[in-house]
Amino acid sequence: MNYTAIITQTEDGWYVGQCEEVPEAATQAQSLEELNTNLLECIIEALEIKRTQTRQMYVGQKHFQRTLELA
């Protein structure tokens, strides 16, 4: 799956980015390369937090899981 970064640059030269598909993933950096790295880490962390929160909703309930793959 691909993610879209929305990037702006501040007056003092910093890059600020947010992931369009995972709005909780937002960060800043002094270079685009660093921003990309930071955003990918933020996306992974945000998805892990959401995964944990969702799993907690089903604790104690009979359920099953399936893996879905996006093309």
All heavy atoms as TSV, in Angstrom:
chain	resi	resn	atom	element	x	y	z
A	1	MET	N	N	0.844	-1.179	0.000
A	1	MET	CA	C	0.000	0.000	0.000
A	1	MET	C	C	0.883	1.234	0.000
A	1	MET	O	O	1.907	1.274	0.675
A	1	MET	CB	C	-0.923	-0.010	1.218
A	1	MET	CG	C	-1.782	1.199	1.328
A	1	MET	SD	S	-2.980	1.077	2.656
A	1	MET	CE	C	-3.989	2.458	2.231
A	2	ASN	N	N	0.482	2.232	-0.709
A	2	ASN	CA	C	1.185	3.508	-0.741
A	2	ASN	C	C	0.462	4.520	0.133
A	2	ASN	O	O	-0.754	4.456	0.316
A	2	ASN	CB	C	1.251	4.039	-2.176
A	2	ASN	CG	C	2.092	3.165	-3.058
A	2	ASN	OD1	O	3.161	2.706	-2.667
A	2	ASN	ND2	N	1.628	2.920	-4.262
A	3	TYR	N	N	1.227	5.455	0.664
A	3	TYR	CA	C	0.679	6.519	1.486
A	3	TYR	C	C	1.042	7.865	0.865
A	3	TYR	O	O	2.084	8.005	0.243
A	3	TYR	CB	C	1.226	6.440	2.913
A	3	TYR	CG	C	0.793	5.191	3.636
A	3	TYR	CD1	C	1.577	4.046	3.621
A	3	TYR	CD2	C	-0.419	5.156	4.309
A	3	TYR	CE1	C	1.171	2.900	4.271
A	3	TYR	CE2	C	-0.837	4.008	4.968
A	3	TYR	CZ	C	-0.040	2.881	4.938
A	3	TYR	OH	O	-0.444	1.757	5.575
A	4	THR	N	N	0.186	8.848	1.076
A	4	THR	CA	C	0.400	10.182	0.522
A	4	THR	C	C	0.811	11.135	1.631
A	4	THR	O	O	0.113	11.259	2.637
A	4	THR	CB	C	-0.893	10.702	-0.136
A	4	THR	OG1	O	-1.330	9.743	-1.090
A	4	THR	CG2	C	-0.670	12.045	-0.802
A	5	ALA	N	N	1.940	11.806	1.434
A	5	ALA	CA	C	2.405	12.802	2.396
A	5	ALA	C	C	2.045	14.185	1.883
A	5	ALA	O	O	2.302	14.522	0.734
A	5	ALA	CB	C	3.911	12.690	2.581
A	6	ILE	N	N	1.430	14.968	2.744
A	6	ILE	CA	C	1.153	16.371	2.449
A	6	ILE	C	C	2.236	17.163	3.178
A	6	ILE	O	O	2.377	17.056	4.398
A	6	ILE	CB	C	-0.250	16.774	2.920
A	6	ILE	CG1	C	-1.303	15.934	2.192
A	6	ILE	CG2	C	-0.482	18.264	2.700
A	6	ILE	CD1	C	-2.696	16.092	2.734
A	7	ILE	N	N	3.024	17.928	2.419
A	7	ILE	CA	C	4.213	18.565	2.980
A	7	ILE	C	C	4.154	20.076	2.745
A	7	ILE	O	O	3.812	20.533	1.659
A	7	ILE	CB	C	5.480	17.991	2.323
A	7	ILE	CG1	C	5.550	16.485	2.558
A	7	ILE	CG2	C	6.728	18.688	2.845
A	7	ILE	CD1	C	6.598	15.780	1.720
A	8	THR	N	N	4.499	20.813	3.781
A	8	THR	CA	C	4.672	22.261	3.673
A	8	THR	C	C	6.053	22.601	4.214
A	8	THR	O	O	6.684	21.792	4.902
A	8	THR	CB	C	3.607	23.039	4.469
A	8	THR	OG1	O	3.694	22.665	5.848
A	8	THR	CG2	C	2.206	22.745	3.955
A	9	GLN	N	N	6.511	23.783	3.896
A	9	GLN	CA	C	7.789	24.242	4.419
A	9	GLN	C	C	7.557	25.546	5.164
A	9	GLN	O	O	6.927	26.471	4.641
A	9	GLN	CB	C	8.806	24.437	3.298
A	9	GLN	CG	C	10.205	24.670	3.807
A	9	GLN	CD	C	11.247	24.661	2.701
A	9	GLN	OE1	O	10.927	24.823	1.533
A	9	GLN	NE2	N	12.500	24.464	3.078
A	10	THR	N	N	8.079	25.609	6.372
A	10	THR	CA	C	7.911	26.803	7.188
A	10	THR	C	C	8.860	27.900	6.719
A	10	THR	O	O	9.799	27.649	5.960
A	10	THR	CB	C	8.181	26.496	8.677
A	10	THR	OG1	O	9.558	26.118	8.826
A	10	THR	CG2	C	7.270	25.388	9.185
A	11	GLU	N	N	8.626	29.088	7.193
A	11	GLU	CA	C	9.465	30.228	6.818
A	11	GLU	C	C	10.924	30.035	7.236
A	11	GLU	O	O	11.834	30.544	6.593
A	11	GLU	CB	C	8.920	31.514	7.424
A	11	GLU	CG	C	7.629	31.972	6.780
A	11	GLU	CD	C	7.112	33.265	7.371
A	11	GLU	OE1	O	7.879	33.974	8.062
A	11	GLU	OE2	O	5.940	33.578	7.135
A	12	ASP	N	N	11.131	29.284	8.322
A	12	ASP	CA	C	12.511	29.069	8.775
A	12	ASP	C	C	13.129	27.798	8.185
A	12	ASP	O	O	14.184	27.345	8.626
A	12	ASP	CB	C	12.594	29.071	10.302
A	12	ASP	CG	C	11.719	28.015	10.959
A	12	ASP	OD1	O	10.914	27.369	10.269
A	12	ASP	OD2	O	11.856	27.832	12.185
A	13	GLY	N	N	12.484	27.214	7.171
A	13	GLY	CA	C	13.078	26.122	6.415
A	13	GLY	C	C	12.723	24.710	6.834
A	13	GLY	O	O	13.146	23.756	6.194
A	14	TRP	N	N	11.979	24.536	7.888
A	14	TRP	CA	C	11.581	23.199	8.324
A	14	TRP	C	C	10.505	22.649	7.405
A	14	TRP	O	O	9.653	23.389	6.906
A	14	TRP	CB	C	11.051	23.235	9.759
A	14	TRP	CG	C	12.133	23.323	10.785
A	14	TRP	CD1	C	12.873	24.429	11.094
A	14	TRP	CD2	C	12.606	22.272	11.613
A	14	TRP	NE1	N	13.778	24.128	12.073
A	14	TRP	CE2	C	13.637	22.812	12.421
A	14	TRP	CE3	C	12.262	20.943	11.778
A	14	TRP	CZ2	C	14.321	22.054	13.357
A	14	TRP	CZ3	C	12.949	20.188	12.722
A	14	TRP	CH2	C	13.962	20.743	13.490
A	15	TYR	N	N	10.520	21.330	7.212
A	15	TYR	CA	C	9.462	20.654	6.477
A	15	TYR	C	C	8.493	20.036	7.476
A	15	TYR	O	O	8.905	19.436	8.456
A	15	TYR	CB	C	10.040	19.549	5.588
A	15	TYR	CG	C	10.886	20.088	4.463
A	15	TYR	CD1	C	12.269	20.160	4.587
A	15	TYR	CD2	C	10.306	20.546	3.285
A	15	TYR	CE1	C	13.053	20.662	3.558
A	15	TYR	CE2	C	11.074	21.058	2.248
A	15	TYR	CZ	C	12.449	21.110	2.402
A	15	TYR	OH	O	13.219	21.611	1.377
A	16	VAL	N	N	7.213	20.230	7.220
A	16	VAL	CA	C	6.160	19.683	8.077
A	16	VAL	C	C	5.305	18.780	7.203
A	16	VAL	O	O	4.876	19.174	6.112
A	16	VAL	CB	C	5.301	20.818	8.689
A	16	VAL	CG1	C	4.180	20.243	9.540
A	16	VAL	CG2	C	6.172	21.777	9.491
A	17	GLY	N	N	5.094	17.552	7.664
A	17	GLY	CA	C	4.340	16.605	6.851
A	17	GLY	C	C	3.286	15.868	7.646
A	17	GLY	O	O	3.411	15.688	8.857
A	18	GLN	N	N	2.245	15.470	6.934
A	18	GLN	CA	C	1.151	14.692	7.515
A	18	GLN	C	C	0.730	13.666	6.490
A	18	GLN	O	O	0.705	13.943	5.282
A	18	GLN	CB	C	-0.018	15.600	7.875
A	18	GLN	CG	C	-1.164	14.863	8.530
A	18	GLN	CD	C	-2.253	15.819	8.988
A	18	GLN	OE1	O	-2.320	16.974	8.572
A	18	GLN	NE2	N	-3.127	15.338	9.854
A	19	CYS	N	N	0.389	12.484	6.950
A	19	CYS	CA	C	-0.059	11.425	6.057
A	19	CYS	C	C	-1.556	11.593	5.793
A	19	CYS	O	O	-2.353	11.669	6.723
A	19	CYS	CB	C	0.215	10.059	6.681
A	19	CYS	SG	S	-0.368	8.687	5.676
A	20	GLU	N	N	-1.905	11.664	4.530
A	20	GLU	CA	C	-3.301	11.863	4.156
A	20	GLU	C	C	-4.184	10.704	4.628
A	20	GLU	O	O	-5.287	10.909	5.114
A	20	GLU	CB	C	-3.394	12.012	2.638
A	20	GLU	CG	C	-4.768	12.337	2.123
A	20	GLU	CD	C	-4.744	12.582	0.630
A	20	GLU	OE1	O	-4.421	11.642	-0.122
A	20	GLU	OE2	O	-5.032	13.718	0.228
A	21	GLU	N	N	-3.693	9.480	4.503
A	21	GLU	CA	C	-4.493	8.300	4.853
A	21	GLU	C	C	-4.493	7.998	6.346
A	21	GLU	O	O	-5.394	7.324	6.845
A	21	GLU	CB	C	-3.958	7.060	4.098
A	21	GLU	CG	C	-4.110	7.142	2.603
A	21	GLU	CD	C	-3.013	7.946	1.905
A	21	GLU	OE1	O	-2.050	8.397	2.561
A	21	GLU	OE2	O	-3.117	8.132	0.689
A	22	VAL	N	N	-3.485	8.456	7.058
A	22	VAL	CA	C	-3.386	8.263	8.509
A	22	VAL	C	C	-3.086	9.634	9.119
A	22	VAL	O	O	-1.942	9.966	9.407
A	22	VAL	CB	C	-2.270	7.243	8.872
A	22	VAL	CG1	C	-2.262	6.956	10.368
A	22	VAL	CG2	C	-2.423	5.953	8.075
A	23	PRO	N	N	-4.112	10.475	9.301
A	23	PRO	CA	C	-3.897	11.858	9.721
A	23	PRO	C	C	-3.178	11.999	11.062
A	23	PRO	O	O	-2.573	13.027	11.333
A	23	PRO	CB	C	-5.301	12.454	9.808
A	23	PRO	CG	C	-6.209	11.483	9.162
A	23	PRO	CD	C	-5.504	10.175	9.053
A	24	GLU	N	N	-3.233	10.951	11.877
A	24	GLU	CA	C	-2.531	10.998	13.168
A	24	GLU	C	C	-1.014	11.020	12.969
A	24	GLU	O	O	-0.274	11.387	13.874
A	24	GLU	CB	C	-2.896	9.783	14.036
A	24	GLU	CG	C	-4.364	9.687	14.379
A	24	GLU	CD	C	-5.196	8.967	13.327
A	24	GLU	OE1	O	-4.685	8.661	12.234
A	24	GLU	OE2	O	-6.378	8.708	13.609
A	25	ALA	N	N	-0.560	10.610	11.795
A	25	ALA	CA	C	0.871	10.574	11.495
A	25	ALA	C	C	1.303	11.929	10.945
A	25	ALA	O	O	1.085	12.246	9.780
A	25	ALA	CB	C	1.170	9.456	10.500
A	26	ALA	N	N	1.888	12.735	11.815
A	26	ALA	CA	C	2.359	14.060	11.432
A	26	ALA	C	C	3.685	14.311	12.136
A	26	ALA	O	O	3.886	13.892	13.279
A	26	ALA	CB	C	1.341	15.123	11.825
A	27	THR	N	N	4.591	14.998	11.431
A	27	THR	CA	C	5.913	15.246	11.998
A	27	THR	C	C	6.577	16.398	11.269
A	27	THR	O	O	5.998	16.964	10.340
A	27	THR	CB	C	6.786	13.970	11.918
A	27	THR	OG1	O	7.983	14.161	12.665
A	27	THR	CG2	C	7.097	13.592	10.492
A	28	GLN	N	N	7.784	16.723	11.687
A	28	GLN	CA	C	8.552	17.769	11.036
A	28	GLN	C	C	10.015	17.364	10.992
A	28	GLN	O	O	10.450	16.500	11.745
A	28	GLN	CB	C	8.402	19.100	11.771
A	28	GLN	CG	C	8.940	19.087	13.188
A	28	GLN	CD	C	8.721	20.411	13.882
A	28	GLN	OE1	O	7.965	21.242	13.433
A	28	GLN	NE2	N	9.400	20.614	15.005
A	29	ALA	N	N	10.777	17.996	10.105
A	29	ALA	CA	C	12.202	17.704	9.982
A	29	ALA	C	C	12.876	18.825	9.213
A	29	ALA	O	O	12.219	19.639	8.553
A	29	ALA	CB	C	12.412	16.373	9.271
A	30	GLN	N	N	14.199	18.808	9.250
A	30	GLN	CA	C	14.955	19.842	8.555
A	30	GLN	C	C	15.272	19.469	7.117
A	30	GLN	O	O	15.699	20.327	6.351
A	30	GLN	CB	C	16.235	20.164	9.319
A	30	GLN	CG	C	15.950	20.874	10.631
A	30	GLN	CD	C	17.223	21.266	11.355
A	30	GLN	OE1	O	18.199	20.540	11.354
A	30	GLN	NE2	N	17.203	22.431	11.969
A	31	SER	N	N	15.062	18.203	6.735
A	31	SER	CA	C	15.278	17.785	5.347
A	31	SER	C	C	14.129	16.884	4.911
A	31	SER	O	O	13.448	16.276	5.745
A	31	SER	CB	C	16.599	17.035	5.192
A	31	SER	OG	O	16.517	15.749	5.784
A	32	LEU	N	N	13.927	16.796	3.600
A	32	LEU	CA	C	12.865	15.930	3.085
A	32	LEU	C	C	13.162	14.458	3.376
A	32	LEU	O	O	12.245	13.680	3.663
A	32	LEU	CB	C	12.686	16.143	1.582
A	32	LEU	CG	C	11.990	17.442	1.195
A	32	LEU	CD1	C	12.001	17.618	-0.316
A	32	LEU	CD2	C	10.567	17.472	1.728
A	33	GLU	N	N	14.421	14.072	3.303
A	33	GLU	CA	C	14.794	12.688	3.596
A	33	GLU	C	C	14.444	12.325	5.040
A	33	GLU	O	O	13.859	11.282	5.307
A	33	GLU	CB	C	16.288	12.485	3.350
A	33	GLU	CG	C	16.740	11.054	3.552
A	33	GLU	CD	C	18.218	10.874	3.242
A	33	GLU	OE1	O	18.690	11.418	2.224
A	33	GLU	OE2	O	18.884	10.191	4.037
A	34	GLU	N	N	14.791	13.210	5.959
A	34	GLU	CA	C	14.468	12.989	7.370
A	34	GLU	C	C	12.955	12.998	7.585
A	34	GLU	O	O	12.426	12.198	8.365
A	34	GLU	CB	C	15.133	14.057	8.238
A	34	GLU	CG	C	14.912	13.869	9.730
A	34	GLU	CD	C	15.520	14.992	10.558
A	34	GLU	OE1	O	15.989	15.997	9.989
A	34	GLU	OE2	O	15.498	14.863	11.791
A	35	LEU	N	N	12.258	13.879	6.886
A	35	LEU	CA	C	10.800	13.932	7.005
A	35	LEU	C	C	10.172	12.621	6.549
A	35	LEU	O	O	9.285	12.089	7.220
A	35	LEU	CB	C	10.226	15.099	6.200
A	35	LEU	CG	C	8.712	15.268	6.328
A	35	LEU	CD1	C	8.346	15.805	7.699
A	35	LEU	CD2	C	8.178	16.163	5.247
A	36	ASN	N	N	10.646	12.083	5.429
A	36	ASN	CA	C	10.117	10.809	4.942
A	36	ASN	C	C	10.312	9.704	5.978
A	36	ASN	O	O	9.392	8.937	6.261
A	36	ASN	CB	C	10.796	10.407	3.637
A	36	ASN	CG	C	10.360	11.257	2.471
A	36	ASN	OD1	O	9.369	11.966	2.539
A	36	ASN	ND2	N	11.118	11.199	1.395
A	37	THR	N	N	11.503	9.639	6.548
A	37	THR	CA	C	11.791	8.635	7.577
A	37	THR	C	C	10.873	8.817	8.774
A	37	THR	O	O	10.280	7.854	9.269
A	37	THR	CB	C	13.266	8.731	8.017
A	37	THR	OG1	O	14.103	8.485	6.888
A	37	THR	CG2	C	13.580	7.726	9.104
A	38	ASN	N	N	10.752	10.055	9.236
A	38	ASN	CA	C	9.898	10.339	10.396
A	38	ASN	C	C	8.441	9.990	10.117
A	38	ASN	O	O	7.748	9.432	10.978
A	38	ASN	CB	C	10.002	11.814	10.786
A	38	ASN	CG	C	11.349	12.188	11.349
A	38	ASN	OD1	O	12.194	11.335	11.605
A	38	ASN	ND2	N	11.573	13.482	11.535
A	39	LEU	N	N	7.952	10.330	8.918
A	39	LEU	CA	C	6.559	10.035	8.581
A	39	LEU	C	C	6.295	8.536	8.537
A	39	LEU	O	O	5.265	8.065	9.033
A	39	LEU	CB	C	6.176	10.674	7.242
A	39	LEU	CG	C	5.702	12.114	7.305
A	39	LEU	CD1	C	5.506	12.673	5.901
A	39	LEU	CD2	C	4.418	12.252	8.113
A	40	LEU	N	N	7.216	7.785	7.953
A	40	LEU	CA	C	7.037	6.325	7.917
A	40	LEU	C	C	6.992	5.755	9.330
A	40	LEU	O	O	6.162	4.886	9.629
A	40	LEU	CB	C	8.148	5.674	7.096
A	40	LEU	CG	C	8.069	5.928	5.594
A	40	LEU	CD1	C	9.325	5.418	4.903
A	40	LEU	CD2	C	6.821	5.293	4.991
A	41	GLU	N	N	7.854	6.236	10.206
A	41	GLU	CA	C	7.825	5.791	11.603
A	41	GLU	C	C	6.513	6.173	12.273
A	41	GLU	O	O	5.937	5.382	13.034
A	41	GLU	CB	C	9.011	6.381	12.367
A	41	GLU	CG	C	10.339	5.790	11.954
A	41	GLU	CD	C	11.528	6.487	12.603
A	41	GLU	OE1	O	11.339	7.456	13.388
A	41	GLU	OE2	O	12.665	6.071	12.302
A	42	CYS	N	N	6.014	7.371	12.000
A	42	CYS	CA	C	4.737	7.823	12.574
A	42	CYS	C	C	3.572	6.968	12.079
A	42	CYS	O	O	2.661	6.657	12.846
A	42	CYS	CB	C	4.482	9.285	12.226
A	42	CYS	SG	S	5.455	10.460	13.164
A	43	ILE	N	N	3.600	6.623	10.799
A	43	ILE	CA	C	2.535	5.787	10.242
A	43	ILE	C	C	2.526	4.429	10.932
A	43	ILE	O	O	1.473	3.945	11.365
A	43	ILE	CB	C	2.702	5.628	8.715
A	43	ILE	CG1	C	2.420	6.952	8.011
A	43	ILE	CG2	C	1.779	4.527	8.172
A	43	ILE	CD1	C	2.863	6.986	6.552
A	44	ILE	N	N	3.688	3.819	11.058
A	44	ILE	CA	C	3.786	2.514	11.714
A	44	ILE	C	C	3.283	2.603	13.143
A	44	ILE	O	O	2.503	1.760	13.599
A	44	ILE	CB	C	5.237	1.994	11.659
A	44	ILE	CG1	C	5.610	1.631	10.217
A	44	ILE	CG2	C	5.432	0.800	12.589
A	44	ILE	CD1	C	7.087	1.407	9.994
A	45	GLU	N	N	3.706	3.624	13.873
A	45	GLU	CA	C	3.286	3.785	15.263
A	45	GLU	C	C	1.779	4.028	15.375
A	45	GLU	O	O	1.107	3.446	16.225
A	45	GLU	CB	C	4.047	4.935	15.909
A	45	GLU	CG	C	3.769	5.082	17.382
A	45	GLU	CD	C	4.620	6.157	18.044
A	45	GLU	OE1	O	5.674	6.518	17.485
A	45	GLU	OE2	O	4.214	6.636	19.111
A	46	ALA	N	N	1.235	4.888	14.516
A	46	ALA	CA	C	-0.205	5.172	14.562
A	46	ALA	C	C	-1.019	3.924	14.265
A	46	ALA	O	O	-2.031	3.663	14.933
A	46	ALA	CB	C	-0.554	6.282	13.569
A	47	LEU	N	N	-0.596	3.141	13.282
A	47	LEU	CA	C	-1.322	1.909	12.953
A	47	LEU	C	C	-1.228	0.892	14.087
A	47	LEU	O	O	-2.198	0.192	14.378
A	47	LEU	CB	C	-0.804	1.318	11.643
A	47	LEU	CG	C	-1.108	2.146	10.394
A	47	LEU	CD1	C	-0.447	1.514	9.170
A	47	LEU	CD2	C	-2.600	2.314	10.183
A	48	GLU	N	N	-0.079	0.811	14.739
A	48	GLU	CA	C	0.070	-0.109	15.868
A	48	GLU	C	C	-0.832	0.305	17.028
A	48	GLU	O	O	-1.458	-0.536	17.665
A	48	GLU	CB	C	1.528	-0.177	16.317
A	48	GLU	CG	C	1.773	-1.190	17.403
A	48	GLU	CD	C	1.381	-2.613	17.042
A	48	GLU	OE1	O	1.580	-3.024	15.877
A	48	GLU	OE2	O	0.852	-3.328	17.925
A	49	ILE	N	N	-0.918	1.598	17.295
A	49	ILE	CA	C	-1.806	2.089	18.360
A	49	ILE	C	C	-3.254	1.752	18.025
A	49	ILE	O	O	-4.007	1.262	18.876
A	49	ILE	CB	C	-1.618	3.603	18.573
A	49	ILE	CG1	C	-0.262	3.865	19.213
A	49	ILE	CG2	C	-2.757	4.193	19.411
A	49	ILE	CD1	C	0.150	5.329	19.234
A	50	LYS	N	N	-3.665	1.992	16.780
A	50	LYS	CA	C	-5.041	1.673	16.376
A	50	LYS	C	C	-5.302	0.171	16.481
A	50	LYS	O	O	-6.376	-0.252	16.906
A	50	LYS	CB	C	-5.294	2.149	14.948
A	50	LYS	CG	C	-5.431	3.635	14.821
A	50	LYS	CD	C	-5.693	4.025	13.382
A	50	LYS	CE	C	-5.950	5.509	13.293
A	50	LYS	NZ	N	-7.002	5.840	12.360
A	51	ARG	N	N	-4.316	-0.636	16.075
A	51	ARG	CA	C	-4.455	-2.095	16.150
A	51	ARG	C	C	-4.665	-2.528	17.601
A	51	ARG	O	O	-5.556	-3.328	17.905
A	51	ARG	CB	C	-3.211	-2.765	15.566
A	51	ARG	CG	C	-3.267	-4.265	15.570
A	51	ARG	CD	C	-2.001	-4.895	14.966
A	51	ARG	NE	N	-1.912	-4.582	13.543
A	51	ARG	CZ	C	-0.967	-3.823	12.978
A	51	ARG	NH1	N	-0.005	-3.298	13.725
A	51	ARG	NH2	N	-0.953	-3.596	11.696
A	52	THR	N	N	-3.856	-1.992	18.497
A	52	THR	CA	C	-3.967	-2.339	19.911
A	52	THR	C	C	-5.322	-1.915	20.479
A	52	THR	O	O	-5.981	-2.684	21.195
A	52	THR	CB	C	-2.828	-1.677	20.713
A	52	THR	OG1	O	-1.572	-2.157	20.214
A	52	THR	CG2	C	-2.932	-1.974	22.189
A	53	GLN	N	N	-5.753	-0.708	20.150
A	53	GLN	CA	C	-7.048	-0.225	20.637
A	53	GLN	C	C	-8.187	-1.096	20.123
A	53	GLN	O	O	-9.127	-1.415	20.863
A	53	GLN	CB	C	-7.266	1.226	20.215
A	53	GLN	CG	C	-6.367	2.203	20.925
A	53	GLN	CD	C	-6.442	3.616	20.358
A	53	GLN	OE1	O	-6.840	3.824	19.219
A	53	GLN	NE2	N	-6.035	4.587	21.156
A	54	THR	N	N	-8.138	-1.478	18.871
A	54	THR	CA	C	-9.192	-2.308	18.287
A	54	THR	C	C	-9.209	-3.679	18.937
A	54	THR	O	O	-10.274	-4.203	19.289
A	54	THR	CB	C	-8.998	-2.438	16.765
A	54	THR	OG1	O	-9.038	-1.126	16.195
A	54	THR	CG2	C	-10.095	-3.296	16.145
A	55	ARG	N	N	-8.042	-4.282	19.112
A	55	ARG	CA	C	-7.978	-5.611	19.742
A	55	ARG	C	C	-8.533	-5.584	21.161
A	55	ARG	O	O	-9.166	-6.544	21.602
A	55	ARG	CB	C	-6.543	-6.126	19.740
A	55	ARG	CG	C	-6.099	-6.565	18.372
A	55	ARG	CD	C	-4.689	-7.079	18.385
A	55	ARG	NE	N	-4.308	-7.534	17.052
A	55	ARG	CZ	C	-3.088	-7.862	16.706
A	55	ARG	NH1	N	-2.111	-7.810	17.586
A	55	ARG	NH2	N	-2.824	-8.249	15.476
A	56	GLN	N	N	-8.281	-4.492	21.880
A	56	GLN	CA	C	-8.786	-4.375	23.246
A	56	GLN	C	C	-10.310	-4.371	23.287
A	56	GLN	O	O	-10.914	-4.815	24.260
A	56	GLN	CB	C	-8.231	-3.119	23.919
A	56	GLN	CG	C	-6.758	-3.228	24.250
A	56	GLN	CD	C	-6.175	-1.937	24.798
A	56	GLN	OE1	O	-6.791	-0.871	24.731
A	56	GLN	NE2	N	-4.965	-2.022	25.333
A	57	MET	N	N	-10.936	-3.894	22.228
A	57	MET	CA	C	-12.401	-3.858	22.183
A	57	MET	C	C	-13.001	-5.266	22.142
A	57	MET	O	O	-14.153	-5.463	22.502
A	57	MET	CB	C	-12.881	-3.065	20.962
A	57	MET	CG	C	-12.558	-1.603	21.029
A	57	MET	SD	S	-13.022	-0.582	19.584
A	57	MET	CE	C	-13.797	-1.646	18.439
A	58	TYR	N	N	-12.216	-6.250	21.703
A	58	TYR	CA	C	-12.725	-7.602	21.524
A	58	TYR	C	C	-12.248	-8.578	22.594
A	58	TYR	O	O	-12.569	-9.765	22.531
A	58	TYR	CB	C	-12.354	-8.123	20.134
A	58	TYR	CG	C	-13.077	-7.372	19.051
A	58	TYR	CD1	C	-12.500	-6.262	18.445
A	58	TYR	CD2	C	-14.368	-7.735	18.675
A	58	TYR	CE1	C	-13.172	-5.549	17.463
A	58	TYR	CE2	C	-15.049	-7.025	17.702
A	58	TYR	CZ	C	-14.448	-5.933	17.105
A	58	TYR	OH	O	-15.131	-5.223	16.143
A	59	VAL	N	N	-11.516	-8.099	23.574
A	59	VAL	CA	C	-11.043	-8.969	24.654
A	59	VAL	C	C	-12.257	-9.563	25.373
A	59	VAL	O	O	-13.208	-8.857	25.713
A	59	VAL	CB	C	-10.154	-8.182	25.644
A	59	VAL	CG1	C	-9.862	-9.011	26.891
A	59	VAL	CG2	C	-8.863	-7.751	24.968
A	60	GLY	N	N	-12.238	-10.866	25.545
A	60	GLY	CA	C	-13.324	-11.556	26.231
A	60	GLY	C	C	-14.482	-11.933	25.337
A	60	GLY	O	O	-15.432	-12.571	25.793
A	61	GLN	N	N	-14.431	-11.551	24.075
A	61	GLN	CA	C	-15.491	-11.899	23.135
A	61	GLN	C	C	-15.009	-13.002	22.197
A	61	GLN	O	O	-13.839	-13.033	21.821
A	61	GLN	CB	C	-15.889	-10.686	22.295
A	61	GLN	CG	C	-16.491	-9.552	23.095
A	61	GLN	CD	C	-16.911	-8.414	22.180
A	61	GLN	OE1	O	-17.320	-8.630	21.044
A	61	GLN	NE2	N	-16.797	-7.186	22.665
A	62	LYS	N	N	-15.919	-13.859	21.826
A	62	LYS	CA	C	-15.583	-14.879	20.849
A	62	LYS	C	C	-15.459	-14.194	19.484
A	62	LYS	O	O	-16.377	-13.511	19.039
A	62	LYS	CB	C	-16.676	-15.956	20.807
A	62	LYS	CG	C	-16.335	-17.107	19.904
A	62	LYS	CD	C	-17.400	-18.183	19.962
A	62	LYS	CE	C	-17.028	-19.302	19.013
A	62	LYS	NZ	N	-18.026	-20.380	19.035
A	63	HIS	N	N	-14.308	-14.377	18.855
A	63	HIS	CA	C	-14.083	-13.724	17.560
A	63	HIS	C	C	-12.986	-14.461	16.803
A	63	HIS	O	O	-12.314	-15.323	17.346
A	63	HIS	CB	C	-13.701	-12.256	17.750
A	63	HIS	CG	C	-12.363	-12.040	18.384
A	63	HIS	ND1	N	-12.173	-12.129	19.731
A	63	HIS	CD2	C	-11.156	-11.757	17.839
A	63	HIS	CE1	C	-10.901	-11.903	20.001
A	63	HIS	NE2	N	-10.256	-11.673	18.863
A	64	PHE	N	N	-12.815	-14.132	15.566
A	64	PHE	CA	C	-11.702	-14.641	14.779
A	64	PHE	C	C	-11.152	-13.517	13.929
A	64	PHE	O	O	-11.766	-12.464	13.783
A	64	PHE	CB	C	-12.102	-15.866	13.932
A	64	PHE	CG	C	-13.132	-15.575	12.875
A	64	PHE	CD1	C	-12.749	-15.253	11.582
A	64	PHE	CD2	C	-14.497	-15.637	13.171
A	64	PHE	CE1	C	-13.695	-14.995	10.604
A	64	PHE	CE2	C	-15.437	-15.381	12.210
A	64	PHE	CZ	C	-15.052	-15.066	10.919
A	65	GLN	N	N	-9.966	-13.741	13.399
A	65	GLN	CA	C	-9.305	-12.722	12.583
A	65	GLN	C	C	-8.965	-13.287	11.214
A	65	GLN	O	O	-8.741	-14.480	11.055
A	65	GLN	CB	C	-7.994	-12.287	13.271
A	65	GLN	CG	C	-8.215	-11.573	14.576
A	65	GLN	CD	C	-6.913	-11.259	15.273
A	65	GLN	OE1	O	-6.813	-11.499	16.451
A	65	GLN	NE2	N	-5.925	-10.720	14.560
A	66	ARG	N	N	-8.955	-12.415	10.220
A	66	ARG	CA	C	-8.539	-12.764	8.870
A	66	ARG	C	C	-7.587	-11.691	8.385
A	66	ARG	O	O	-7.747	-10.522	8.711
A	66	ARG	CB	C	-9.732	-12.835	7.923
A	66	ARG	CG	C	-10.747	-13.902	8.299
A	66	ARG	CD	C	-11.834	-13.968	7.311
A	66	ARG	NE	N	-11.330	-14.735	6.154
A	66	ARG	CZ	C	-12.019	-14.955	5.066
A	66	ARG	NH1	N	-13.231	-14.450	4.946
A	66	ARG	NH2	N	-11.520	-15.666	4.075
A	67	THR	N	N	-6.627	-12.090	7.596
A	67	THR	CA	C	-5.704	-11.140	6.994
A	67	THR	C	C	-6.239	-10.725	5.634
A	67	THR	O	O	-6.622	-11.569	4.824
A	67	THR	CB	C	-4.302	-11.776	6.825
A	67	THR	OG1	O	-3.828	-12.144	8.118
A	67	THR	CG2	C	-3.343	-10.791	6.194
A	68	LEU	N	N	-6.280	-9.424	5.407
A	68	LEU	CA	C	-6.736	-8.873	4.131
A	68	LEU	C	C	-5.543	-8.248	3.429
A	68	LEU	O	O	-4.699	-7.622	4.059
A	68	LEU	CB	C	-7.818	-7.814	4.363
A	68	LEU	CG	C	-9.032	-8.249	5.180
A	68	LEU	CD1	C	-9.929	-7.048	5.443
A	68	LEU	CD2	C	-9.795	-9.332	4.452
A	69	GLU	N	N	-5.478	-8.390	2.136
A	69	GLU	CA	C	-4.380	-7.823	1.366
A	69	GLU	C	C	-4.912	-6.829	0.357
A	69	GLU	O	O	-5.820	-7.125	-0.402
A	69	GLU	CB	C	-3.614	-8.936	0.649
A	69	GLU	CG	C	-2.399	-8.444	-0.076
A	69	GLU	CD	C	-1.606	-9.572	-0.700
A	69	GLU	OE1	O	-1.596	-10.688	-0.127
A	69	GLU	OE2	O	-1.005	-9.345	-1.759
A	70	LEU	N	N	-4.331	-5.639	0.394
A	70	LEU	CA	C	-4.694	-4.618	-0.584
A	70	LEU	C	C	-3.821	-4.793	-1.812
A	70	LEU	O	O	-2.626	-5.005	-1.723
A	70	LEU	CB	C	-4.469	-3.217	-0.019
A	70	LEU	CG	C	-5.361	-2.825	1.145
A	70	LEU	CD1	C	-4.949	-1.465	1.690
A	70	LEU	CD2	C	-6.808	-2.788	0.714
A	71	ALA	N	N	-4.438	-4.716	-2.960
A	71	ALA	CA	C	-3.675	-4.879	-4.208
A	71	ALA	C	C	-2.988	-3.608	-4.597
A	71	ALA	O	O	-3.294	-2.537	-4.226
A	71	ALA	CB	C	-4.607	-5.317	-5.322
